[in-house]
Amino acid sequence: MRRYHLLAVSLLGVSTMLSAQTVLYHSKVIEPKPMSLAEFPVSKSYTDGMKVIQADFSDPDVTAFTHVEYAKKSGMALHLNILTPAQEIGAVSAPKYPLIVYVQGSAWMKQEMHSMPQLIKMAKKGYVIAIVEYRHSAVAGFPAQTEDTKTAIRFMKKNGEKYNADTSKIVLWGDSSGGHTVLMTAVTVNQNKFDDEGQDKDPISLKAVIDFYGPTDISKMNKEPSTWDHITDKSPEGMFLGGVNVLENPDKVKPTIPMNYVAQDQTIPPILIAHGNKDRLVPFGQSVMMFDALKKNNKDAVMYQINGADHGGAPFWSKEMLEIVDQFIQQHLK
């Protein structure tokens, strides 16, 4: 009995000693708490020989969320690639950024989402960018691409908070066939046309639209010099119409022309158009026709001719051009 009694006393002593050490340890611990970077104290630790440089915040990080499924249509899963300014580590709350929904051009064929690196430049300026995959012409012709864009916008409206998007500030942007798609989306969004969900059930409001060298009347593409066939049933435009000759099917062409939806009594968001005057694929005159229709009907529009530029490429992603786009967007977000 005595042996067990002594053991109990000994264990009690160890317990008391450990408790005292734990109290001493906790007295040296700084409990974690949420703080912004501005509030967080500068470390006082120092060692001889270390070098010091000043933090440069001029080139912010961007986070990419790839292959985010937003719908299934015609047996095809459709995805978004989403770019968002990186959230500050340890931030109590994240700021919200205007949302750009971008439609990558592809001659309406299967898209290669190769504009993501260039669009990072815009994300760094403070935008969430959702790059849309649409049904390509081998799966579904017109108006599937416009329908899919509206579906993608509504997906981002419902899920934008996950990506720090301010979905009260939505901008559309597209290049080439994506330019045509965003124009068609913009001029029909308030007419309840080419819409799987319905504008009356789930309204879309657009602050601004940017069209980079999009076709606007596919029946007139070969009325200017071009390196591509735009007429036969195997041409991109023919496939877009369902595999038919473009000039032999004016009734199929007519609903694809965005100018046909521009009217004085129609509400259309502000539109910026940019096009190179040496475009070998989509003639420059295609943008002139669209701009003329907008001006004739007193719509808010601006057009930039990029002298010497071809179909896309570096001139459209230059510092000057991106600044023009950024200023246009900011002007219409107010």
VENBELLIN-V931062 format. One record per helix or strand of 3 or more residues. SS is the DSSP state (alpha for helix, beta for strand). FROM is the first residue (numbers start at 1). TO is the last residue. Records with the same first field share a line. If there is no record, write none. Layout:
# VENBELLIN-V931062
SS=FROM-TO  FROM-TO
This chain:
# VENBELLIN-V931062
alpha=2-26  116-123  144-163  177-188  218-223  236-240  250-254  258-261  285-296  314-317  319-333
beta=62-73  76-85  97-103  127-132  165-175  208-212  270-276  301-306
